Amino acid sequence: MRYEGPIYRPPSEADSLLVQVTTGCPHNRCSFCMVYKKGPYYRVRPATEVIEDLETARAQFGSQVRTIFFPAGNTLAAPTKTLEAILVAARRLFPEAYRLTVYGSARYILDKGEVDLRRLAQAGLNRVHVGLESGHDGILAAIRKGADRSEQIRAGRMLKEAGVENSTYVMLGIGGQGLSSSHALETAAALNDIEPDYVRLRTFVPKEGTPLLRKVQTGEFIMAGPHTILGETRILVENMRAAVRLRSDHYTNYINLSGELPHDKDRMLACIDDALKRPESTFRPFFIGRE
Ligand code: SF4
C-alpha cells in the first residue's frame, strides 16, 4: 500500500480499508482547514496504480474488509472514468464489502452532475462525506468554502437523487460568538432542504497555520464558548424537521448527541439542557489544533 501526504478519514470510517486515490485537495482554500496547506498539491493517481494497491490489500486482508474509504480531500473531483474503474475493481476484489465512500464538497458534486453521479453509484459508490459546515451564506463566504447556501442545497439533493448516501458535516461555532444563533437557524433550514442521511457535528477548533487562527489571535473572530455552542446546538436540533440520523462522533464536541430525528428530538434537547446546567469551566478548555 502506498500513501502520500496527510491521510484523513471520517471517524465513521475507522474500520475501513484506506486506499488513496488523490493527494491533497483541489480547493484547499477553507480558512479553518490546515490539512493540505503545506501540500502535497492535488493530484489524481492513475487508476492502474490504485487497483494495484487494492490487489495488495486483497492479498493481505482478504474477506475481512467490509468497508473501503478512498482518501484524500475531495476524491470525488477525480475524473468519473478513473473513479468508475477503481470502484468496479474494488467491488470485484472485495465482494464482501458493503460500503465504498469518498469525501466530496458541494462544488465537486455539482461539477459531476447527476448523470455522472449515477454512473458512480452504479459502479458501487455508496456514500459521500460532504462538508456543509454552515447553511449561512455570510459564514460560507467568510470561511471560503467554495459554495454558497443554494449550491450546497442543490448538491446535497443531487447526491441523494443519484442514489448515493449523503453524510453531511456541520461545524458548530464556525460563525463565532456573534453569528451563533443565525448560523444554527440557517443551517437547520438548509439541512431541512437537503434531507441528508446523516448529520455529523464537529465543533470549530482553530488550527495551526490557518487564516482563521490568525483572526482568532487578532480578535477579529470571537470564539463561541461552551454554553454558546450548546445553545447553538439546541437551536439547530429544535429547528430540524428532516428525518436524519444525527451523530456527534468527534473529539471536539462538548457533549455526545446521537439519535434519529425527529424521533429523538426531545431526548436530545433534554440532554443539551442538562449540559447547560454545568459551569463552563467543566468542559474541555480552548486549544489550538495541531493536526
Ligand atoms: S474542501 Fe475539505 S480538505 Fe479542502 S480545504 Fe476545505 S475542508 Fe480542507
Boltz pocket constraint, residues with backbone or C-beta under 6 A from the ligand:
constraints:
  - pocket:
      binder: B
      contacts: [[A, 25], [A, 26], [A, 27], [A, 28], [A, 29], [A, 30], [A, 33], [A, 34], [A, 35], [A, 36], [A, 73], [A, 74], [A, 105], [A, 131], [A, 144], [A, 145]]
      max_distance: 6.0
